[in-house]
Amino acid sequence: MLIGGIVAVCIVLLVLAFLLPRLSSGPQKGVDKTLGVGQSGASKAPGKLGHWLQKPFGTSRKATNKSASAGRKGRGKLPL
């Protein structure tokens, strides 16, 4: 379920960044902040468990940021 949600967010950010590059930074920051809160909360678990629990949040943050960046880059390559 969580994977499907992250995939959906990545697609929305990609389309939004392609269509409205300047306005897409706000939603991107919101998603980044939300995943950052989850990552910092998971990192408070003791020992290796904290490291393992925060890893999916970090990977998701990286994927959403990469998706938005790809949308902006694709828009920049248009001949318009």
Secondary structure as GFF3:
##gff-version 3
##sequence-region A 1 80
A	DSSP	alpha_helix	2	19	.	.	.	ID=ss1
A	DSSP	alpha_helix	25	42	.	.	.	ID=ss2
A	DSSP	alpha_helix	48	76	.	.	.	ID=ss3
###
